[in-house]
Amino acid sequence: MTTKPKAKRFRIKRTATPGGGGQMAAAGAGAPGRSELSATPAEQPRIKRPEDGGVAKALAAIREEGLTGRQLRMARRIAQKNGLEPASDIEAVYLLRLKGIDPFERENALDLMMPPTQRKQESDKTEPPEDARKAHPLAKRPGLPQTTDDTKNLPATDSRSPAERRSQEIMVIQKDMARRRRRRLRMLFARLFAFVLLPTLIAGWYFFTVATPMYATKSEFLILKAESGGGGMGGLFSGTQFATNQDAIAVQSYLTSKDAMLRLDRDENFKEHFSQPDLDPLRRLDPDATSEDMYKLYKKYVQIGYDPTEGVIRMEVAAANPDVATNFSTALIGYAEERVDNLSARKRENAVKDAQLGLQEAEAARREAQERLVRLQQESSVLDPRARIGALQARIESVETQLQEKNLQLQALLDNARPNRSRVEGVEADIRRLDALKAEINSEMTKETAGAGSLAETAVQIQLAEADLATRDMMLSAALERLDQARRDADSQARYLTTSVYPLAAQDPSYPRAFENTLLTLLIFSGIYLLISLTASILREQVAN
């Protein structure tokens, strides 16, 4: 690349020749290969370059590198930022390399963004030392091409094409990325080993070698209701599991309660069995453990489930000895049977007891009504006041009939023109006697006797007492029927616990399930590690943003 010379950009500097004589060397921006340069033809003589031609060779080598226009412009800007005054872009590259600055590094491009004061400090740091300036006089003034010593290293020249350099740079980047990827993979495997594989190995070692084998005994039982001949909705569900659903849930709750655990400990020494020194530390129970600790272990090794669709209660009891596990299961089934009997007995007793109390009350009321009737009959003057009243009423009707006949006879006598006075007076006397008899009979019915009321009042009280007695008889009959029905219902409400699968001693241990538990441990720790990794990545992203 060749540019035209400009007279105002020429710089003249005296350099020492090998012969010791002083002569002037000048470098033009447009003609670095010429042997003589002058500012003006009239004022300055022709000055020859050094015989060795070091500067020209360096500039020619830079031209042969095939630098792009963008790179040359960047070199000129960097030279200006460093306080140099090159005459051309090629000279700028030469001066920068002579100063020890690579114009094509990324750091130099970033230096363009630095403030002037900071750039001056960086320029002072990179300024050649005094010895170097003495050895290279052309470096004293950074605006001109300067000679270099053959013994010193010149700027390296690269004869490779830009495509080859680009390929080499891409290869370097790929190698760096591969190195970083391998380092990240090593760190990933190290974390996985520390947080996932190592705990899984420890858990597998425990399950396969240390854990005590446990023998499980399985049993099944269900609660049945007695057959009843009653109809309606009660008989509709009597033969299904819905009739005993509440009882089954109550039995399940009782078997998983602390009460059943304490009873099992008293009867079968539950705590003593799980306190044996042969058990592994995780399954062993301390001899001075509290009931709460024992209850946690009880819930772990006594599993009870209820299937509402079939009405079956399934129970699994695990222990270090198969015979002990069978004894525990048998004892728990006995406790469940007692609980079922207590629940049904309470229902039967309550129903029959209420019916018996109602019968007793009805009997007492009937007895009281009967005693009142007898007392009224004893207090009255006649044995049967109502019969006496009936007889008196019959007499009154007979007297009234005779009285009507006498009145008709008297009217017939009075209808004569000359009635017989004696006969008229006789008939009138009969009428008066009949009226007196009627009044006497009425007074006998209504008058009160000594120590008792009137005959009519006594008859009414006796009639009421008899009605009350009849009512009490009906109530007593209803109470008897209710008692009989309550007894039948109580018999139909009886619950029975039937064991469909009896507990038998196991020959092979059921727990621990080493492979399943180890795999579960791996999944758990993998999930925890994944969760923590995602959380950390999200937090780093949020902090970076």
Buried (B, 14 or more C-beta within 10 A) or exposed (E): EEBEBEEEBBBBBEBEBEEEEEEBBBBBBBBBBBEEBBBEEEEBEEBBBBEEEBBBBBBBBBBEBEBEEEBBEBBBBBBEBBBBBBBBBBBBBBBBBBBEBBBBEEEBEEBEEEEEEEBBEBBEEEBBEEEBBEBBBBBEBBBBBBBBEEEEEBBEEEEEEEEEEEEEEEEEEEEEEEEEEEEEEEEEEEEBEEBBBEBBBEBBEBBEEEBBEBBBBBBBBBBBBEEBEEEEEEBEEBEEBEBBBEBBEBBBEBBBEEEBBBBBBEEBEBBEBBBBEEBBEEBBBEEEBEEEEBBEBBEEBBBBEBEEEEBBBBBBBBBBBBEBBBBBBBBBBEBBBEBBBEBBBEBBEEBBEEBBEBBEEBBEBBEEBBEBBEEBBEBBEBEEBBEBBEEBEEBBEBBEEBBEBBBEBBEEBEEEEEEEEEEBEBBBEBBEBBBEBBEEBEEBBEEEEEEBBBBBBBBBBBBBBBEBBEEBBEBBEEBBEBBEEBBBBBEBBBBBBEBEEBBEBBEEBBBBEBEEBBBEBBEBBBEEBEEEEEEEEEEEEEEEE
